[in-house]
């Protein structure tokens, strides 16, 4: 029989994830306001805002023209939300989290849920694990709130609605910890929340005192399912992200070199090794990136893209060679690193069974 104490869950809430990702990717100064929008019913509508834009009065759901008026003269960054790119960044963060926890899964578009059962033994207590996750994720330059509890529902509620970040709740403390939280903290639908609020039910503790049959008939069975999952009376599982080993190869010189021939040879060898790794996985790459570590300047990134996933070394080298021939090597290159991304499965093709004749 499943029991709440069989699991210890951790929730990582990223309230500004979309704007944090864009700010980090584009290296936008922390002092500049940022607004991301999407088209809703043919109207450009605010989809995400940073803390500075929110303090200026910008809210999710208002039109972009209203947001621009509120931020006029402040040098704000206003651009369309790349939902696919933000989602990919969240999945990469889930994979990065596997250095701390055994299982991590994306939770919507702004959070992670992690199974940390037994991890307190490794970190000397759950409080230390929560503090470390909060410190390391916050060190990436993103806003974060973290909480842990004996169920995924309780950890989720405390991370988003708890009095402070870093809360840890034991198996016997869930009902008391969640009792004063709003009913939205149970992850039930907006329609059910609105209906419950109309009859004066605003807190989780108030909901727990109601007759189950009447609530289920009027607001749906999901209300009690989410309530039971949070309290530990119903099981809940997550499908964690798998750690994917990076496909890359590197060549390091004994000292800086400005000889183009040496850099080209090292890059070619590294690319061939990357293509061999792709072949072992029966995969191909859409993007190949060569990073030249220069002794006197910042690393130089040379990127080539393919319309489809491929591991044809000659084809990829023909594209990469042209870019490298015109690369500025500075006072010397200390090493070359070639990395494959946009990896996808490629159907195995038999080139031939016998030779000619």
N, C-alpha and C positions, 0 to 999 in steps of 0.2 A: 504493500500500500504506500502511495506517495505521501510524503510529509514535507512541510515547509522547511524543516531543518536539514533536509537532504540536499538543499541547494543554497549557495550564497551568490547573490547577484550584485553586479555593479552597473550603474547607469552613468554615462558621460553625456551631458547636455551641452550643446554648442549653440547658444542663443543667437550668435551673429555669424554663423558659419559661412553663409553665402558671401557676405561682404568681407569677412576675414580672408576667405580664399582669394577673392579678386584683389584685395589689398596686398596680400603676400605675393601673388603671382605677378602683379604689375608694379610692385614696390612703391605703392602710393604712401605718401607721408601720413603718419598717424593723426596729424592735426587736420587733415582734409576730410570733409563730410563725404559720405558715399551713399548713393541710392541706386538700387537695381530694380528694373521694371520688366513686366511681361504684358503681352496683349491679352486683354480680357474683353470679350464682346466688342472687338475692334477698337478698344480704347487702351492706350498705354497707361497701365496701372502699376503703382508701386508694389513690389513684391518683397523687398528686403531693404532694411536701412541700418546704418551703423548707429552707435550710441550718440555721436555728435549730431547727426541728422535728426534723430528722435528728440533730442533736447531742443532742437530748433522748431519742433512741431510737426515734423513729417511723420506720417503714419502709414502702415501697410494698408492698401486698399484705396488710398486717395489717388487722384490722377497725377501724372508726371508734371503737367503744367502747374498744378498747385504746389507740388514739391519744389519746382524750380523757383517759384515766386518766394517761397519761404527761405530758400537758400541763396537768393540773388546776392551777388557780390562776395560770396564766401569761397569761390574756387572749388565748388563741390564736383565730385565725379558722378555723373549720371549716365548709366549705360544699361543695355538690355541684359537680363539674367540668362546666363548659360547654364540651364538646369542640368544638362547632361554632364558638363564639365565639373560642376559642383558635386554631382553624384559620384563621379569617378574619383574625385579628391576624397570624398568620405569613405569610399571603399578602400582607397590606399591607406587612409588613416586607420581603418579597422585592421588591415594587415600589419601596419606598424605597431598597433597595440598588442600584437601577439608576443612581443618581447617582454610584456609584463603579465599577461593573462593567457590561459590556454585556449579560450574560445571568445571571439569577439564578432558581433554582427551589427550591421547597419540598422538603426532604428529611425525609420522615416527619413527625412532629409536633413535633420539637424541633431543627430545623436547616435550613440552606440550603446548596445547592451552586451554585457560580458558575464560569462560564467567564471566566477573566481572561487569556486568551492575548493577548500583546502589550501588556498594561496596564503592565508594568514600565517601558516607555519613557516613559509619561506621568507616572509617580510617581517615577522615578529609582531603580527597583529594586523587586523583589517584596517585600523585607523592609519597605520603606516603605509599600507598599500594605497589607500584612497588619497592620502597626502602626496604620495609619490606620483600617482597618475595625474593628479591635478597640477602638480608642479611641472611635470614633463610636457603635458599637453599644452598648458599655458605658456611654456617656454617656446612653443612653436609660433607664438604671436596670435593666438586665438582666444576668444572669451570662452570660459568653460566653468561648469558646475558639475560636481561629482557627488554621488551618494551610493551607499551600499545597504542591502537588506536581504532578508531570507527569501524574497520572491522578486521576480523581475518587475512586477507591478508596484511593489513598495519602493524599490530602488528608483524606478522611473518617476514616481510621484514626488519623492523627496528631492531628487535632483532638480526638478522643475518648480516645485511649489514649497519646498522645505524652507525653514527660517534662515538657513545658511548653507553654504556649500561645504561638502566634506562630512555630512551626517552619516552615521553608521547605526543601524537599528538591528537588534537581535530578534530571534524568533518569537519571543514572548512579548515584544514591545510594539508590534506592527499596528494593532488596533488603536492603541493610545497615540502613536506617532501620526497616524493618518486621520484620526478622528476629526481634527479641526481643519483639515485641508479642504479646499473646494471640491465639489463633485467632479469637476473637469480632470482632477488628478487621477481618476480611475480609468482614463482612456476610453470613456464611453462617447457615443456620438453627440454631435451638437444638438440634434433634435431632442434627444432624451434629456440632455442637460437643461435645455430651455423649458421643457415640460415640467421637470422636477422643480426648477426655480419658481415657476408660476404658482406652485402649491406650497412654497416656502421651504423646500428642501435645498439647502445650499452647501451643507457640509457632509463629509463622508460619514461621520458619526450619526447624523440625523437619518441618513439613508439606511444604515444598519438596523435602525429601530422599526422600520416599516415592515408590514406583512409581505413576504416574498411573492406570493401568488398574485396579489393585486398589482404590485409594481411590474411584474413580468407581463401581465396581460395588457397593461396600459402603456408601458414604455419599452417593451421588448426584453427578450431573454439575455441580450448582451449585457444589460446592466448588472445582473447578478453574476454572470460569468466573469466579468472584469472585477467585480467586487471580491468574488471568491479567489480569483487568481492573485489579487493583491494581498489578501489575508492569508493565503496559503492553504485554502480549502480545495483548490482546483489546480491541476498541473498545467505548466506552460513551458514550452521549449523554444529554443532559438536555433537558427541555421547559421553557424559561424562562417566567416570568410576564411578561405584557405590561404596560408602563406605561400607566396609564389617566389621562387628563387629568381633573382635578377639574372638576365642573360647578358653577360658582358665579358670582355677580355681586355687585358691591359699589357702594355709594354713600357718599361721604364729604362731610360738611358743612364749610363754611368755618370754623365754630366750633361749640361745644356748643349744642344746642337742646333745650328742654324742651317744645316744641310737639308735641303728639300728631299733629296733622295733617301736619306735615312728616315725622315719622318714618313715618307710615302711607304717605304718598305715595312716599317713598324705598324702603320695603319692597315696595310694590306694583310699582314699576318694576323693582326687582331680581328679583322673582319672575317677572315677565313675561319678562325676559331669560333667566332660567334655563329657563323652559318653552320658549322659542325654541331654546335650545341642545339641549334634550332632543328637540325636534322634528327638528332637523337630523340627529340620530343615530337617529331612529325608535325612541326609547326613552322610558320613563317612570320615575318615582321613587316609592318607597314612603314615603320620609321627606324632609321639607323642614325645614331648620333655619335660623332667622334669628338672627343674633348682633348684639346692640346693644352697641357700644363706648361705655361710659359714662365720663364724665370723672372722676368721684369714686369709682366703685366698680368691682368686677370686671365683665367682660362678662356680659351677660344673654343666655341661650340660650332661645329659644322654638322648640319642636319640635312639628310636627304629623305624623301618620302616616296612611297610607291602607292599606286592606286589599289593594289591588292596585296595580301600577305604573300611574301616570297622568301625563299632562302637561297636563291640563285646567286652564288658569290660573285660570278663574273658580271652579272647585271648590276648588282649593288655596287661593286667596285667601280664600274664604268661611270656611275653617277657621283660617287664619293670622290673619285680621283680628280674630276674637274673642279670640284669645290676646294680640294686641298691644294691644288697647284697654285691657286691665287691667294692662299691663306697667308696672313701676316704673322711671321714666326717671332718677331721681336728680336731680343738678343739671344734667343735660344729656347728650345723646347726640351723639357725635362722628362716628359712621358706622354703616352697616348693611351686613351681609354675609349673603346668602342662599345656601345650599348644598343640593344634592340628593344623596341617598345611597340605597342600596337600588335602584340603577338596573338596569332589565331591559328587554329588547326589547319593544316594543308593536307589534302588527300594524297596518299602515297601513290606514286606512279612508277610502274616497272618500265625501265628504259629499254631493256632487251634481255632475252634469255640466252642467246648464243651470239657469237661474233659473226662477222661477215664470212661468207663461204661455207 
